[in-house]
């Protein structure tokens, strides 16, 4: 079983404190390459969440049977098998999006986020905790890629959810700025992604510093005062 405190800690670490993109700076290649719009970032993140959750529970369940000397090749084999399934599902059901995401779906196998959580958490913890760790680490990646993709898409073309018709054919992108908007090309290029990611990291650090300052200003509890 997993306690409420354990769940909150895992969720807080995955979504914010140990956010893979803003705190650990892992998986920057797909982060910067596919986030030209929000849809690409969201869909790649959902694929990664699925792989992370299932690979974590698989490794946590088998950790006592995997010899320590060959654990990394076995972990990669498990992740590769899951990524192959996800890759085939995208190709069969979301072929246009599959062509857009291209090599970055198979590259989930070598994504530092996936391998890091398998090695650092799933190989040392029970299956249930490992499953939630994979999910919440993926959620942290999801909101980061979605926000970065939305910012780049808005600045670059004035739209939101461009390419949503590749997932839901009945939907269309939202035009936030006039169609005459010329677009800010830098936002859609890799340098723009680096600049916006740097701004997001600075924002997270500022939020953490504010939270730490507020915590220092809070009066101690009676127990702390007596201690």
PyMOL CGO cylinders between C-alpha atoms (Angstrom):
from pymol import cmd
from pymol.cgo import CYLINDER

trace = [
    CYLINDER, 0.00, 0.00, 0.00, 0.99, 3.61, -0.49, 0.3, 1, 1, 1, 1, 1, 1,
    CYLINDER, 0.99, 3.61, -0.49, 0.28, 6.26, 2.13, 0.3, 1, 1, 1, 1, 1, 1,
    CYLINDER, 0.28, 6.26, 2.13, -1.14, 9.69, 1.42, 0.3, 1, 1, 1, 1, 1, 1,
    CYLINDER, -1.14, 9.69, 1.42, 2.14, 11.36, 2.42, 0.3, 1, 1, 1, 1, 1, 1,
    CYLINDER, 2.14, 11.36, 2.42, 4.09, 9.11, 0.05, 0.3, 1, 1, 1, 1, 1, 1,
    CYLINDER, 4.09, 9.11, 0.05, 1.68, 9.95, -2.77, 0.3, 1, 1, 1, 1, 1, 1,
    CYLINDER, 1.68, 9.95, -2.77, 1.97, 13.68, -2.12, 0.3, 1, 1, 1, 1, 1, 1,
    CYLINDER, 1.97, 13.68, -2.12, 5.76, 13.50, -2.02, 0.3, 1, 1, 1, 1, 1, 1,
    CYLINDER, 5.76, 13.50, -2.02, 5.95, 11.53, -5.27, 0.3, 1, 1, 1, 1, 1, 1,
    CYLINDER, 5.95, 11.53, -5.27, 3.50, 13.91, -6.97, 0.3, 1, 1, 1, 1, 1, 1,
    CYLINDER, 3.50, 13.91, -6.97, 5.28, 17.05, -5.73, 0.3, 1, 1, 1, 1, 1, 1,
    CYLINDER, 5.28, 17.05, -5.73, 8.68, 15.73, -6.79, 0.3, 1, 1, 1, 1, 1, 1,
    CYLINDER, 8.68, 15.73, -6.79, 7.53, 14.66, -10.24, 0.3, 1, 1, 1, 1, 1, 1,
    CYLINDER, 7.53, 14.66, -10.24, 5.41, 17.68, -11.11, 0.3, 1, 1, 1, 1, 1, 1,
    CYLINDER, 5.41, 17.68, -11.11, 7.50, 20.46, -9.58, 0.3, 1, 1, 1, 1, 1, 1,
    CYLINDER, 7.50, 20.46, -9.58, 10.43, 19.86, -7.22, 0.3, 1, 1, 1, 1, 1, 1,
    CYLINDER, 10.43, 19.86, -7.22, 12.33, 17.35, -9.39, 0.3, 1, 1, 1, 1, 1, 1,
    CYLINDER, 12.33, 17.35, -9.39, 10.71, 18.34, -12.67, 0.3, 1, 1, 1, 1, 1, 1,
    CYLINDER, 10.71, 18.34, -12.67, 12.72, 16.56, -15.34, 0.3, 1, 1, 1, 1, 1, 1,
    CYLINDER, 12.72, 16.56, -15.34, 12.79, 19.53, -17.71, 0.3, 1, 1, 1, 1, 1, 1,
    CYLINDER, 12.79, 19.53, -17.71, 13.06, 22.53, -15.37, 0.3, 1, 1, 1, 1, 1, 1,
    CYLINDER, 13.06, 22.53, -15.37, 15.06, 21.09, -12.45, 0.3, 1, 1, 1, 1, 1, 1,
    CYLINDER, 15.06, 21.09, -12.45, 17.00, 18.08, -13.75, 0.3, 1, 1, 1, 1, 1, 1,
    CYLINDER, 17.00, 18.08, -13.75, 17.28, 19.33, -17.37, 0.3, 1, 1, 1, 1, 1, 1,
    CYLINDER, 17.28, 19.33, -17.37, 16.87, 15.82, -18.79, 0.3, 1, 1, 1, 1, 1, 1,
    CYLINDER, 16.87, 15.82, -18.79, 15.49, 14.93, -22.20, 0.3, 1, 1, 1, 1, 1, 1,
    CYLINDER, 15.49, 14.93, -22.20, 16.19, 18.35, -23.70, 0.3, 1, 1, 1, 1, 1, 1,
    CYLINDER, 16.19, 18.35, -23.70, 16.47, 16.97, -27.25, 0.3, 1, 1, 1, 1, 1, 1,
    CYLINDER, 16.47, 16.97, -27.25, 12.74, 16.13, -27.63, 0.3, 1, 1, 1, 1, 1, 1,
    CYLINDER, 12.74, 16.13, -27.63, 11.84, 19.06, -25.40, 0.3, 1, 1, 1, 1, 1, 1,
    CYLINDER, 11.84, 19.06, -25.40, 13.35, 21.56, -27.81, 0.3, 1, 1, 1, 1, 1, 1,
    CYLINDER, 13.35, 21.56, -27.81, 12.70, 19.69, -31.05, 0.3, 1, 1, 1, 1, 1, 1,
    CYLINDER, 12.70, 19.69, -31.05, 8.99, 18.79, -30.93, 0.3, 1, 1, 1, 1, 1, 1,
    CYLINDER, 8.99, 18.79, -30.93, 7.54, 21.74, -29.01, 0.3, 1, 1, 1, 1, 1, 1,
    CYLINDER, 7.54, 21.74, -29.01, 6.88, 23.90, -32.06, 0.3, 1, 1, 1, 1, 1, 1,
    CYLINDER, 6.88, 23.90, -32.06, 3.24, 23.63, -30.98, 0.3, 1, 1, 1, 1, 1, 1,
    CYLINDER, 3.24, 23.63, -30.98, 1.35, 22.44, -27.92, 0.3, 1, 1, 1, 1, 1, 1,
    CYLINDER, 1.35, 22.44, -27.92, -0.16, 19.34, -29.56, 0.3, 1, 1, 1, 1, 1, 1,
    CYLINDER, -0.16, 19.34, -29.56, 3.21, 17.83, -30.46, 0.3, 1, 1, 1, 1, 1, 1,
    CYLINDER, 3.21, 17.83, -30.46, 4.50, 18.33, -26.93, 0.3, 1, 1, 1, 1, 1, 1,
    CYLINDER, 4.50, 18.33, -26.93, 1.36, 16.91, -25.32, 0.3, 1, 1, 1, 1, 1, 1,
    CYLINDER, 1.36, 16.91, -25.32, 1.21, 13.80, -27.48, 0.3, 1, 1, 1, 1, 1, 1,
    CYLINDER, 1.21, 13.80, -27.48, 4.91, 12.96, -27.09, 0.3, 1, 1, 1, 1, 1, 1,
    CYLINDER, 4.91, 12.96, -27.09, 4.53, 13.46, -23.33, 0.3, 1, 1, 1, 1, 1, 1,
    CYLINDER, 4.53, 13.46, -23.33, 1.52, 11.13, -23.19, 0.3, 1, 1, 1, 1, 1, 1,
    CYLINDER, 1.52, 11.13, -23.19, 3.52, 8.47, -25.02, 0.3, 1, 1, 1, 1, 1, 1,
    CYLINDER, 3.52, 8.47, -25.02, 6.37, 8.97, -22.55, 0.3, 1, 1, 1, 1, 1, 1,
    CYLINDER, 6.37, 8.97, -22.55, 4.01, 8.76, -19.55, 0.3, 1, 1, 1, 1, 1, 1,
    CYLINDER, 4.01, 8.76, -19.55, 2.70, 5.42, -20.79, 0.3, 1, 1, 1, 1, 1, 1,
    CYLINDER, 2.70, 5.42, -20.79, 6.20, 4.05, -21.28, 0.3, 1, 1, 1, 1, 1, 1,
    CYLINDER, 6.20, 4.05, -21.28, 7.44, 5.35, -17.92, 0.3, 1, 1, 1, 1, 1, 1,
    CYLINDER, 7.44, 5.35, -17.92, 4.49, 4.01, -15.93, 0.3, 1, 1, 1, 1, 1, 1,
    CYLINDER, 4.49, 4.01, -15.93, 4.56, 0.52, -17.45, 0.3, 1, 1, 1, 1, 1, 1,
    CYLINDER, 4.56, 0.52, -17.45, 8.37, 0.23, -17.46, 0.3, 1, 1, 1, 1, 1, 1,
    CYLINDER, 8.37, 0.23, -17.46, 8.54, 1.34, -13.83, 0.3, 1, 1, 1, 1, 1, 1,
    CYLINDER, 8.54, 1.34, -13.83, 6.01, -1.23, -12.68, 0.3, 1, 1, 1, 1, 1, 1,
    CYLINDER, 6.01, -1.23, -12.68, 7.72, -3.94, -14.75, 0.3, 1, 1, 1, 1, 1, 1,
    CYLINDER, 7.72, -3.94, -14.75, 11.17, -3.19, -13.35, 0.3, 1, 1, 1, 1, 1, 1,
    CYLINDER, 11.17, -3.19, -13.35, 9.84, -2.84, -9.79, 0.3, 1, 1, 1, 1, 1, 1,
    CYLINDER, 9.84, -2.84, -9.79, 8.14, -6.22, -10.09, 0.3, 1, 1, 1, 1, 1, 1,
    CYLINDER, 8.14, -6.22, -10.09, 11.23, -7.94, -11.51, 0.3, 1, 1, 1, 1, 1, 1,
    CYLINDER, 11.23, -7.94, -11.51, 13.94, -6.09, -9.60, 0.3, 1, 1, 1, 1, 1, 1,
    CYLINDER, 13.94, -6.09, -9.60, 14.70, -8.98, -7.27, 0.3, 1, 1, 1, 1, 1, 1,
    CYLINDER, 14.70, -8.98, -7.27, 15.19, -11.34, -10.22, 0.3, 1, 1, 1, 1, 1, 1,
    CYLINDER, 15.19, -11.34, -10.22, 17.46, -9.13, -12.34, 0.3, 1, 1, 1, 1, 1, 1,
    CYLINDER, 17.46, -9.13, -12.34, 21.21, -9.61, -11.65, 0.3, 1, 1, 1, 1, 1, 1,
    CYLINDER, 21.21, -9.61, -11.65, 22.82, -6.32, -10.71, 0.3, 1, 1, 1, 1, 1, 1,
    CYLINDER, 22.82, -6.32, -10.71, 25.56, -6.70, -13.35, 0.3, 1, 1, 1, 1, 1, 1,
    CYLINDER, 25.56, -6.70, -13.35, 23.13, -6.77, -16.30, 0.3, 1, 1, 1, 1, 1, 1,
    CYLINDER, 23.13, -6.77, -16.30, 20.40, -4.49, -14.95, 0.3, 1, 1, 1, 1, 1, 1,
    CYLINDER, 20.40, -4.49, -14.95, 20.96, -1.65, -17.45, 0.3, 1, 1, 1, 1, 1, 1,
    CYLINDER, 20.96, -1.65, -17.45, 20.66, -3.85, -20.59, 0.3, 1, 1, 1, 1, 1, 1,
    CYLINDER, 20.66, -3.85, -20.59, 17.56, -5.49, -19.12, 0.3, 1, 1, 1, 1, 1, 1,
    CYLINDER, 17.56, -5.49, -19.12, 16.03, -2.10, -18.31, 0.3, 1, 1, 1, 1, 1, 1,
    CYLINDER, 16.03, -2.10, -18.31, 16.71, -0.89, -21.85, 0.3, 1, 1, 1, 1, 1, 1,
    CYLINDER, 16.71, -0.89, -21.85, 15.18, -4.07, -23.28, 0.3, 1, 1, 1, 1, 1, 1,
    CYLINDER, 15.18, -4.07, -23.28, 11.98, -3.56, -21.26, 0.3, 1, 1, 1, 1, 1, 1,
    CYLINDER, 11.98, -3.56, -21.26, 11.73, 0.09, -22.28, 0.3, 1, 1, 1, 1, 1, 1,
    CYLINDER, 11.73, 0.09, -22.28, 12.48, -0.74, -25.93, 0.3, 1, 1, 1, 1, 1, 1,
    CYLINDER, 12.48, -0.74, -25.93, 9.70, -3.34, -26.04, 0.3, 1, 1, 1, 1, 1, 1,
    CYLINDER, 9.70, -3.34, -26.04, 7.19, -0.82, -24.67, 0.3, 1, 1, 1, 1, 1, 1,
    CYLINDER, 7.19, -0.82, -24.67, 8.35, 1.94, -27.02, 0.3, 1, 1, 1, 1, 1, 1,
    CYLINDER, 8.35, 1.94, -27.02, 7.93, -0.40, -29.97, 0.3, 1, 1, 1, 1, 1, 1,
    CYLINDER, 7.93, -0.40, -29.97, 4.32, -1.00, -28.97, 0.3, 1, 1, 1, 1, 1, 1,
    CYLINDER, 4.32, -1.00, -28.97, 3.69, 2.75, -28.60, 0.3, 1, 1, 1, 1, 1, 1,
    CYLINDER, 3.69, 2.75, -28.60, 5.42, 3.46, -31.92, 0.3, 1, 1, 1, 1, 1, 1,
    CYLINDER, 5.42, 3.46, -31.92, 3.21, 0.93, -33.74, 0.3, 1, 1, 1, 1, 1, 1,
    CYLINDER, 3.21, 0.93, -33.74, 0.08, 2.31, -32.09, 0.3, 1, 1, 1, 1, 1, 1,
    CYLINDER, 0.08, 2.31, -32.09, 0.92, 5.85, -33.22, 0.3, 1, 1, 1, 1, 1, 1,
    CYLINDER, 0.92, 5.85, -33.22, 1.68, 4.63, -36.73, 0.3, 1, 1, 1, 1, 1, 1,
    CYLINDER, 1.68, 4.63, -36.73, -1.59, 2.71, -36.95, 0.3, 1, 1, 1, 1, 1, 1,
    CYLINDER, -1.59, 2.71, -36.95, -3.96, 5.22, -35.35, 0.3, 1, 1, 1, 1, 1, 1,
    CYLINDER, -3.96, 5.22, -35.35, -2.33, 8.66, -35.61, 0.3, 1, 1, 1, 1, 1, 1,
    CYLINDER, -2.33, 8.66, -35.61, -0.28, 8.32, -38.76, 0.3, 1, 1, 1, 1, 1, 1,
    CYLINDER, -0.28, 8.32, -38.76, -0.06, 12.03, -39.63, 0.3, 1, 1, 1, 1, 1, 1,
    CYLINDER, -0.06, 12.03, -39.63, 1.11, 12.89, -36.13, 0.3, 1, 1, 1, 1, 1, 1,
    CYLINDER, 1.11, 12.89, -36.13, 3.45, 9.90, -36.24, 0.3, 1, 1, 1, 1, 1, 1,
    CYLINDER, 3.45, 9.90, -36.24, 5.12, 11.41, -39.32, 0.3, 1, 1, 1, 1, 1, 1,
    CYLINDER, 5.12, 11.41, -39.32, 5.46, 14.77, -37.54, 0.3, 1, 1, 1, 1, 1, 1,
    CYLINDER, 5.46, 14.77, -37.54, 7.00, 13.35, -34.36, 0.3, 1, 1, 1, 1, 1, 1,
    CYLINDER, 7.00, 13.35, -34.36, 9.23, 11.10, -36.46, 0.3, 1, 1, 1, 1, 1, 1,
    CYLINDER, 9.23, 11.10, -36.46, 12.31, 9.69, -34.78, 0.3, 1, 1, 1, 1, 1, 1,
    CYLINDER, 12.31, 9.69, -34.78, 11.44, 11.15, -31.37, 0.3, 1, 1, 1, 1, 1, 1,
    CYLINDER, 11.44, 11.15, -31.37, 9.00, 8.35, -30.54, 0.3, 1, 1, 1, 1, 1, 1,
    CYLINDER, 9.00, 8.35, -30.54, 11.63, 5.58, -30.94, 0.3, 1, 1, 1, 1, 1, 1,
    CYLINDER, 11.63, 5.58, -30.94, 14.12, 7.81, -29.12, 0.3, 1, 1, 1, 1, 1, 1,
    CYLINDER, 14.12, 7.81, -29.12, 12.04, 7.47, -25.94, 0.3, 1, 1, 1, 1, 1, 1,
    CYLINDER, 12.04, 7.47, -25.94, 14.13, 4.30, -25.47, 0.3, 1, 1, 1, 1, 1, 1,
    CYLINDER, 14.13, 4.30, -25.47, 17.22, 6.41, -24.80, 0.3, 1, 1, 1, 1, 1, 1,
    CYLINDER, 17.22, 6.41, -24.80, 15.43, 9.28, -23.06, 0.3, 1, 1, 1, 1, 1, 1,
    CYLINDER, 15.43, 9.28, -23.06, 17.35, 10.14, -19.90, 0.3, 1, 1, 1, 1, 1, 1,
    CYLINDER, 17.35, 10.14, -19.90, 14.11, 10.69, -18.00, 0.3, 1, 1, 1, 1, 1, 1,
    CYLINDER, 14.11, 10.69, -18.00, 12.87, 7.14, -18.53, 0.3, 1, 1, 1, 1, 1, 1,
    CYLINDER, 12.87, 7.14, -18.53, 16.16, 5.41, -17.76, 0.3, 1, 1, 1, 1, 1, 1,
    CYLINDER, 16.16, 5.41, -17.76, 16.87, 7.69, -14.79, 0.3, 1, 1, 1, 1, 1, 1,
    CYLINDER, 16.87, 7.69, -14.79, 13.58, 6.89, -13.07, 0.3, 1, 1, 1, 1, 1, 1,
    CYLINDER, 13.58, 6.89, -13.07, 13.87, 3.18, -13.79, 0.3, 1, 1, 1, 1, 1, 1,
    CYLINDER, 13.87, 3.18, -13.79, 17.37, 3.09, -12.28, 0.3, 1, 1, 1, 1, 1, 1,
    CYLINDER, 17.37, 3.09, -12.28, 16.90, 5.60, -9.45, 0.3, 1, 1, 1, 1, 1, 1,
    CYLINDER, 16.90, 5.60, -9.45, 13.39, 4.72, -8.28, 0.3, 1, 1, 1, 1, 1, 1,
    CYLINDER, 13.39, 4.72, -8.28, 11.75, 1.65, -9.81, 0.3, 1, 1, 1, 1, 1, 1,
    CYLINDER, 11.75, 1.65, -9.81, 14.75, -0.60, -9.17, 0.3, 1, 1, 1, 1, 1, 1,
    CYLINDER, 14.75, -0.60, -9.17, 14.59, 0.23, -5.45, 0.3, 1, 1, 1, 1, 1, 1,
    CYLINDER, 14.59, 0.23, -5.45, 10.88, 0.59, -4.68, 0.3, 1, 1, 1, 1, 1, 1,
    CYLINDER, 10.88, 0.59, -4.68, 7.64, -1.49, -4.77, 0.3, 1, 1, 1, 1, 1, 1,
    CYLINDER, 7.64, -1.49, -4.77, 5.52, -1.60, -7.97, 0.3, 1, 1, 1, 1, 1, 1,
    CYLINDER, 5.52, -1.60, -7.97, 2.72, 0.72, -6.81, 0.3, 1, 1, 1, 1, 1, 1,
    CYLINDER, 2.72, 0.72, -6.81, 5.02, 3.55, -5.76, 0.3, 1, 1, 1, 1, 1, 1,
    CYLINDER, 5.02, 3.55, -5.76, 7.06, 3.05, -8.92, 0.3, 1, 1, 1, 1, 1, 1,
    CYLINDER, 7.06, 3.05, -8.92, 3.95, 3.29, -11.10, 0.3, 1, 1, 1, 1, 1, 1,
    CYLINDER, 3.95, 3.29, -11.10, 2.94, 6.59, -9.55, 0.3, 1, 1, 1, 1, 1, 1,
    CYLINDER, 2.94, 6.59, -9.55, 6.50, 7.88, -9.81, 0.3, 1, 1, 1, 1, 1, 1,
    CYLINDER, 6.50, 7.88, -9.81, 6.50, 7.17, -13.55, 0.3, 1, 1, 1, 1, 1, 1,
    CYLINDER, 6.50, 7.17, -13.55, 3.10, 8.81, -13.99, 0.3, 1, 1, 1, 1, 1, 1,
    CYLINDER, 3.10, 8.81, -13.99, 3.90, 11.98, -12.05, 0.3, 1, 1, 1, 1, 1, 1,
    CYLINDER, 3.90, 11.98, -12.05, 7.35, 12.37, -13.59, 0.3, 1, 1, 1, 1, 1, 1,
    CYLINDER, 7.35, 12.37, -13.59, 5.59, 12.13, -16.94, 0.3, 1, 1, 1, 1, 1, 1,
    CYLINDER, 5.59, 12.13, -16.94, 2.98, 14.68, -15.85, 0.3, 1, 1, 1, 1, 1, 1,
    CYLINDER, 2.98, 14.68, -15.85, 5.81, 17.07, -14.97, 0.3, 1, 1, 1, 1, 1, 1,
    CYLINDER, 5.81, 17.07, -14.97, 7.18, 16.60, -18.47, 0.3, 1, 1, 1, 1, 1, 1,
    CYLINDER, 7.18, 16.60, -18.47, 3.66, 16.97, -19.91, 0.3, 1, 1, 1, 1, 1, 1,
    CYLINDER, 3.66, 16.97, -19.91, 2.86, 20.39, -18.51, 0.3, 1, 1, 1, 1, 1, 1,
    CYLINDER, 2.86, 20.39, -18.51, 6.36, 21.66, -19.30, 0.3, 1, 1, 1, 1, 1, 1,
    CYLINDER, 6.36, 21.66, -19.30, 6.24, 20.58, -22.94, 0.3, 1, 1, 1, 1, 1, 1,
    CYLINDER, 6.24, 20.58, -22.94, 2.65, 21.75, -23.30, 0.3, 1, 1, 1, 1, 1, 1,
    CYLINDER, 2.65, 21.75, -23.30, 3.44, 25.21, -21.91, 0.3, 1, 1, 1, 1, 1, 1,
    CYLINDER, 3.44, 25.21, -21.91, 6.64, 25.60, -23.93, 0.3, 1, 1, 1, 1, 1, 1,
    CYLINDER, 6.64, 25.60, -23.93, 4.87, 24.42, -27.09, 0.3, 1, 1, 1, 1, 1, 1,
    CYLINDER, 4.87, 24.42, -27.09, 1.95, 26.78, -26.48, 0.3, 1, 1, 1, 1, 1, 1,
    CYLINDER, 1.95, 26.78, -26.48, 4.27, 29.75, -25.94, 0.3, 1, 1, 1, 1, 1, 1,
    CYLINDER, 4.27, 29.75, -25.94, 6.30, 28.99, -29.05, 0.3, 1, 1, 1, 1, 1, 1,
    CYLINDER, 6.30, 28.99, -29.05, 3.18, 28.43, -31.14, 0.3, 1, 1, 1, 1, 1, 1,
    CYLINDER, 3.18, 28.43, -31.14, 1.50, 31.63, -29.90, 0.3, 1, 1, 1, 1, 1, 1,
    CYLINDER, 1.50, 31.63, -29.90, 4.56, 33.79, -30.52, 0.3, 1, 1, 1, 1, 1, 1,
    CYLINDER, 4.56, 33.79, -30.52, 5.51, 32.06, -33.75, 0.3, 1, 1, 1, 1, 1, 1,
    CYLINDER, 5.51, 32.06, -33.75, 2.15, 31.83, -35.52, 0.3, 1, 1, 1, 1, 1, 1,
    CYLINDER, 2.15, 31.83, -35.52, -0.51, 33.37, -33.28, 0.3, 1, 1, 1, 1, 1, 1,
    CYLINDER, -0.51, 33.37, -33.28, -2.43, 30.10, -32.89, 0.3, 1, 1, 1, 1, 1, 1,
    CYLINDER, -2.43, 30.10, -32.89, -3.00, 27.48, -30.21, 0.3, 1, 1, 1, 1, 1, 1,
    CYLINDER, -3.00, 27.48, -30.21, -3.34, 23.72, -30.65, 0.3, 1, 1, 1, 1, 1, 1,
    CYLINDER, -3.34, 23.72, -30.65, -2.11, 23.74, -34.21, 0.3, 1, 1, 1, 1, 1, 1,
    CYLINDER, -2.11, 23.74, -34.21, -2.27, 20.21, -35.58, 0.3, 1, 1, 1, 1, 1, 1,
    CYLINDER, -2.27, 20.21, -35.58, -5.13, 19.19, -33.28, 0.3, 1, 1, 1, 1, 1, 1,
    CYLINDER, -5.13, 19.19, -33.28, -6.94, 17.94, -36.38, 0.3, 1, 1, 1, 1, 1, 1,
    CYLINDER, -6.94, 17.94, -36.38, -4.32, 15.17, -36.66, 0.3, 1, 1, 1, 1, 1, 1,
    CYLINDER, -4.32, 15.17, -36.66, -5.62, 13.80, -33.34, 0.3, 1, 1, 1, 1, 1, 1,
    CYLINDER, -5.62, 13.80, -33.34, -9.28, 14.88, -33.49, 0.3, 1, 1, 1, 1, 1, 1,
    CYLINDER, -9.28, 14.88, -33.49, -10.27, 15.52, -37.13, 0.3, 1, 1, 1, 1, 1, 1,
    CYLINDER, -10.27, 15.52, -37.13, -13.38, 17.47, -36.13, 0.3, 1, 1, 1, 1, 1, 1,
    CYLINDER, -13.38, 17.47, -36.13, -11.37, 20.13, -34.23, 0.3, 1, 1, 1, 1, 1, 1,
    CYLINDER, -11.37, 20.13, -34.23, -9.45, 23.09, -35.58, 0.3, 1, 1, 1, 1, 1, 1,
    CYLINDER, -9.45, 23.09, -35.58, -6.62, 25.22, -34.14, 0.3, 1, 1, 1, 1, 1, 1,
    CYLINDER, -6.62, 25.22, -34.14, -7.57, 28.33, -32.17, 0.3, 1, 1, 1, 1, 1, 1,
    CYLINDER, -7.57, 28.33, -32.17, -6.59, 31.57, -33.90, 0.3, 1, 1, 1, 1, 1, 1,
    CYLINDER, -6.59, 31.57, -33.90, -5.57, 33.88, -31.03, 0.3, 1, 1, 1, 1, 1, 1,
    CYLINDER, -5.57, 33.88, -31.03, -4.02, 36.65, -33.11, 0.3, 1, 1, 1, 1, 1, 1,
    CYLINDER, -4.02, 36.65, -33.11, -5.25, 38.11, -36.43, 0.3, 1, 1, 1, 1, 1, 1,
    CYLINDER, -5.25, 38.11, -36.43, -4.47, 36.05, -39.51, 0.3, 1, 1, 1, 1, 1, 1,
    CYLINDER, -4.47, 36.05, -39.51, -2.42, 38.99, -40.76, 0.3, 1, 1, 1, 1, 1, 1,
    CYLINDER, -2.42, 38.99, -40.76, 0.03, 38.42, -37.89, 0.3, 1, 1, 1, 1, 1, 1,
    CYLINDER, 0.03, 38.42, -37.89, 3.42, 37.90, -39.59, 0.3, 1, 1, 1, 1, 1, 1,
    CYLINDER, 3.42, 37.90, -39.59, 4.70, 35.51, -36.93, 0.3, 1, 1, 1, 1, 1, 1,
    CYLINDER, 4.70, 35.51, -36.93, 7.83, 35.64, -34.81, 0.3, 1, 1, 1, 1, 1, 1,
    CYLINDER, 7.83, 35.64, -34.81, 10.09, 33.13, -36.55, 0.3, 1, 1, 1, 1, 1, 1,
    CYLINDER, 10.09, 33.13, -36.55, 12.67, 32.98, -33.75, 0.3, 1, 1, 1, 1, 1, 1,
    CYLINDER, 12.67, 32.98, -33.75, 10.10, 31.40, -31.43, 0.3, 1, 1, 1, 1, 1, 1,
    CYLINDER, 10.10, 31.40, -31.43, 9.72, 28.42, -33.79, 0.3, 1, 1, 1, 1, 1, 1,
    CYLINDER, 9.72, 28.42, -33.79, 13.47, 27.89, -34.18, 0.3, 1, 1, 1, 1, 1, 1,
    CYLINDER, 13.47, 27.89, -34.18, 15.77, 26.10, -31.70, 0.3, 1, 1, 1, 1, 1, 1,
    CYLINDER, 15.77, 26.10, -31.70, 17.28, 29.38, -30.33, 0.3, 1, 1, 1, 1, 1, 1,
    CYLINDER, 17.28, 29.38, -30.33, 13.77, 30.54, -29.44, 0.3, 1, 1, 1, 1, 1, 1,
    CYLINDER, 13.77, 30.54, -29.44, 13.12, 27.26, -27.65, 0.3, 1, 1, 1, 1, 1, 1,
    CYLINDER, 13.12, 27.26, -27.65, 16.31, 27.72, -25.60, 0.3, 1, 1, 1, 1, 1, 1,
    CYLINDER, 16.31, 27.72, -25.60, 15.36, 31.30, -24.68, 0.3, 1, 1, 1, 1, 1, 1,
    CYLINDER, 15.36, 31.30, -24.68, 11.82, 30.40, -23.62, 0.3, 1, 1, 1, 1, 1, 1,
    CYLINDER, 11.82, 30.40, -23.62, 13.03, 27.35, -21.69, 0.3, 1, 1, 1, 1, 1, 1,
    CYLINDER, 13.03, 27.35, -21.69, 15.52, 29.57, -19.88, 0.3, 1, 1, 1, 1, 1, 1,
    CYLINDER, 15.52, 29.57, -19.88, 12.68, 31.94, -18.95, 0.3, 1, 1, 1, 1, 1, 1,
    CYLINDER, 12.68, 31.94, -18.95, 10.62, 29.02, -17.62, 0.3, 1, 1, 1, 1, 1, 1,
    CYLINDER, 10.62, 29.02, -17.62, 13.56, 27.78, -15.52, 0.3, 1, 1, 1, 1, 1, 1,
    CYLINDER, 13.56, 27.78, -15.52, 14.09, 31.30, -14.15, 0.3, 1, 1, 1, 1, 1, 1,
    CYLINDER, 14.09, 31.30, -14.15, 10.37, 31.50, -13.30, 0.3, 1, 1, 1, 1, 1, 1,
    CYLINDER, 10.37, 31.50, -13.30, 10.53, 28.18, -11.43, 0.3, 1, 1, 1, 1, 1, 1,
    CYLINDER, 10.53, 28.18, -11.43, 13.61, 29.26, -9.49, 0.3, 1, 1, 1, 1, 1, 1,
    CYLINDER, 13.61, 29.26, -9.49, 11.89, 32.55, -8.59, 0.3, 1, 1, 1, 1, 1, 1,
    CYLINDER, 11.89, 32.55, -8.59, 8.80, 30.68, -7.37, 0.3, 1, 1, 1, 1, 1, 1,
    CYLINDER, 8.80, 30.68, -7.37, 10.97, 28.35, -5.28, 0.3, 1, 1, 1, 1, 1, 1,
    CYLINDER, 10.97, 28.35, -5.28, 12.88, 31.29, -3.79, 0.3, 1, 1, 1, 1, 1, 1,
    CYLINDER, 12.88, 31.29, -3.79, 9.61, 33.03, -2.85, 0.3, 1, 1, 1, 1, 1, 1,
    CYLINDER, 9.61, 33.03, -2.85, 8.29, 29.86, -1.23, 0.3, 1, 1, 1, 1, 1, 1,
    CYLINDER, 8.29, 29.86, -1.23, 11.52, 29.44, 0.76, 0.3, 1, 1, 1, 1, 1, 1,
    CYLINDER, 11.52, 29.44, 0.76, 11.39, 33.07, 1.90, 0.3, 1, 1, 1, 1, 1, 1,
    CYLINDER, 11.39, 33.07, 1.90, 7.78, 32.70, 3.07, 0.3, 1, 1, 1, 1, 1, 1,
    CYLINDER, 7.78, 32.70, 3.07, 8.70, 29.53, 4.94, 0.3, 1, 1, 1, 1, 1, 1,
    CYLINDER, 8.70, 29.53, 4.94, 11.50, 31.35, 6.79, 0.3, 1, 1, 1, 1, 1, 1,
    CYLINDER, 11.50, 31.35, 6.79, 9.12, 34.15, 7.82, 0.3, 1, 1, 1, 1, 1, 1,
    CYLINDER, 9.12, 34.15, 7.82, 6.49, 31.82, 9.25, 0.3, 1, 1, 1, 1, 1, 1,
    CYLINDER, 6.49, 31.82, 9.25, 6.52, 31.63, 13.08, 0.3, 1, 1, 1, 1, 1, 1,
    CYLINDER, 6.52, 31.63, 13.08, 7.67, 28.28, 14.48, 0.3, 1, 1, 1, 1, 1, 1,
    CYLINDER, 7.67, 28.28, 14.48, 5.08, 25.80, 15.65, 0.3, 1, 1, 1, 1, 1, 1,
    CYLINDER, 5.08, 25.80, 15.65, 4.83, 25.12, 19.41, 0.3, 1, 1, 1, 1, 1, 1,
    CYLINDER, 4.83, 25.12, 19.41, 6.70, 21.83, 18.98, 0.3, 1, 1, 1, 1, 1, 1,
    CYLINDER, 6.70, 21.83, 18.98, 9.52, 23.53, 17.05, 0.3, 1, 1, 1, 1, 1, 1,
    CYLINDER, 9.52, 23.53, 17.05, 9.69, 26.34, 19.61, 0.3, 1, 1, 1, 1, 1, 1,
    CYLINDER, 9.69, 26.34, 19.61, 10.06, 23.85, 22.48, 0.3, 1, 1, 1, 1, 1, 1,
    CYLINDER, 10.06, 23.85, 22.48, 12.65, 21.87, 20.55, 0.3, 1, 1, 1, 1, 1, 1,
]
cmd.load_cgo(trace, "trace")
